[in-house]
Amino acid sequence: RRVHGDLYYMNTIKIKRKADSTEQKPGSDVTPDQVLQFGKPCQGFLCPLSANIYHLQFLNFRLRDLDSKVVFYEATMEKISEEDLDEEARNATPEDDQYRYAKYNFGPNFFRLKTVGASLTFCVGSKPIKNLRMIERHYFRDTMISSYDFTFPFCMPNSTNTWESIYNIPELSPETREQMIQSPWETISDTFFFAEDKLIMHNKALFNYAEDAGDEDDQE
């Protein structure tokens, strides 16, 4: 599945990482309260692709600086049929987990921002979604640096929706910022989507804040 923009989502990315630290195992009954207690990146992914029984798909993702109103990042994703989503889930192998990563090249100027608006356009299938909840945990190496929790109350069946979430960028020490700039891809996030407190999707993102952020294909 191709993505327009420098976000690669459900696309071919080769990433090698050391084992993550969170003890929760895939297939267990993960709850929002548990996720909010995680202090380190998760060990793998905590639900299979088949957990997305609502056929939730992301179509557009845009980031803007709320102070200047400038859009500094945007990517669009191609919609596929529910049947193709189901086939992807049925045929998924452990190697397909690499497609559940996104990679962002932001550069050091990102740390000048105070508040970011993240606009997500998404569609759902034939089932309505009640209380769609997104919990996002950000870590630098094995230390949590921020946590976000948003809820979209209701999604009608076969609807396309736009959801803007407001992110307050955390205050970080100059030493931590410099370490993050000098350590491409060692900042990671776990993003969990729940429907009525049941985990339906888990994705990860890697971030590069280096001065020369650009050629992500060199990451192996």
Solvent accessible surface area in square Angstrom, and as a share of the most:
residue,aa,sasa,rsa
1,R,74,0.27
2,R,137,0.50
3,V,14,0.08
4,H,107,0.48
5,G,46,0.44
6,D,59,0.31
7,L,5,0.03
8,Y,55,0.21
9,Y,29,0.11
10,M,27,0.12
11,N,13,0.07
12,T,89,0.52
13,I,12,0.06
14,K,144,0.61
15,I,31,0.16
16,K,163,0.69
17,R,81,0.30
18,K,145,0.62
19,A,87,0.67
20,D,26,0.13
21,S,37,0.24
22,T,14,0.08
23,E,132,0.59
24,Q,33,0.15
25,K,100,0.42
26,P,80,0.50
27,G,71,0.68
28,S,47,0.31
29,D,121,0.62
30,V,4,0.03
31,T,49,0.28
32,P,7,0.04
33,D,104,0.54
34,Q,70,0.31
35,V,0,0.00
36,L,53,0.26
37,Q,149,0.66
38,F,19,0.08
39,G,43,0.41
40,K,93,0.39
41,P,1,0.01
42,C,0,0.00
43,Q,65,0.29
44,G,32,0.30
45,F,13,0.05
46,L,2,0.01
47,C,9,0.06
48,P,75,0.47
49,L,46,0.23
50,S,67,0.43
51,A,19,0.15
52,N,24,0.12
53,I,76,0.38
54,Y,30,0.11
55,H,26,0.11
56,L,3,0.01
57,Q,8,0.03
58,F,15,0.06
59,L,33,0.16
60,N,30,0.15
61,F,37,0.16
62,R,87,0.32
63,L,14,0.07
64,R,57,0.21
65,D,18,0.09
66,L,33,0.16
67,D,103,0.53
68,S,61,0.39
69,K,130,0.55
70,V,87,0.50
71,V,67,0.38
72,F,74,0.31
73,Y,16,0.06
74,E,85,0.38
75,A,1,0.01
76,T,50,0.29
77,M,17,0.08
78,E,82,0.37
79,K,128,0.54
80,I,35,0.18
81,S,51,0.33
82,E,51,0.23
83,E,123,0.55
84,D,67,0.35
85,L,21,0.11
86,D,56,0.29
87,E,84,0.38
88,E,59,0.27
89,A,23,0.18
90,R,174,0.63
91,N,96,0.49
92,A,42,0.33
93,T,67,0.39
94,P,113,0.71
95,E,119,0.53
96,D,32,0.17
97,D,51,0.27
98,Q,50,0.22
99,Y,66,0.25
100,R,11,0.04
101,Y,27,0.10
102,A,6,0.05
103,K,3,0.01
104,Y,22,0.08
105,N,24,0.12
106,F,39,0.16
107,G,9,0.08
108,P,30,0.19
109,N,90,0.46
110,F,30,0.12
111,F,35,0.15
112,R,184,0.67
113,L,31,0.15
114,K,127,0.54
115,T,28,0.16
116,V,5,0.03
117,G,0,0.00
118,A,5,0.04
119,S,9,0.06
120,L,20,0.10
121,T,29,0.17
122,F,1,0.00
123,C,4,0.02
124,V,7,0.04
125,G,4,0.04
126,S,69,0.45
127,K,100,0.42
128,P,56,0.35
129,I,0,0.00
130,K,105,0.45
131,N,82,0.42
132,L,1,0.00
133,R,57,0.21
134,M,14,0.06
135,I,0,0.00
136,E,21,0.10
137,R,15,0.05
138,H,24,0.11
139,Y,1,0.00
140,F,13,0.05
141,R,107,0.39
142,D,52,0.27
143,T,86,0.50
144,M,76,0.34
145,I,35,0.18
146,S,16,0.10
147,S,45,0.29
148,Y,28,0.11
149,D,64,0.33
150,F,36,0.15
151,T,72,0.42
152,F,36,0.15
153,P,96,0.61
154,F,95,0.40
155,C,0,0.00
156,M,124,0.55
157,P,54,0.34
158,N,112,0.57
159,S,23,0.15
160,T,85,0.49
161,N,23,0.12
162,T,87,0.50
163,W,20,0.07
164,E,71,0.32
165,S,6,0.04
166,I,79,0.40
167,Y,25,0.09
168,N,102,0.52
169,I,33,0.17
170,P,42,0.26
171,E,156,0.70
172,L,29,0.15
173,S,52,0.33
174,P,87,0.55
175,E,117,0.52
176,T,35,0.21
177,R,77,0.28
178,E,87,0.39
179,Q,90,0.40
180,M,3,0.01
181,I,30,0.15
182,Q,121,0.54
183,S,9,0.06
184,P,56,0.35
185,W,22,0.08
186,E,68,0.31
187,T,1,0.01
188,I,1,0.00
189,S,2,0.01
190,D,0,0.00
191,T,18,0.10
192,F,0,0.00
193,F,6,0.03
194,F,0,0.00
195,A,2,0.02
196,E,102,0.46
197,D,89,0.46
198,K,126,0.53
199,L,14,0.07
200,I,2,0.01
201,M,25,0.11
202,H,0,0.00
203,N,14,0.07
204,K,4,0.02
205,A,10,0.08
206,L,1,0.00
207,F,16,0.07
208,N,11,0.05
209,Y,12,0.05
210,A,10,0.08
211,E,145,0.65
212,D,122,0.63
213,A,30,0.23
214,G,51,0.49
215,D,92,0.48
216,E,17,0.08
217,D,112,0.58
218,D,106,0.55
219,Q,49,0.22
220,E,131,0.59
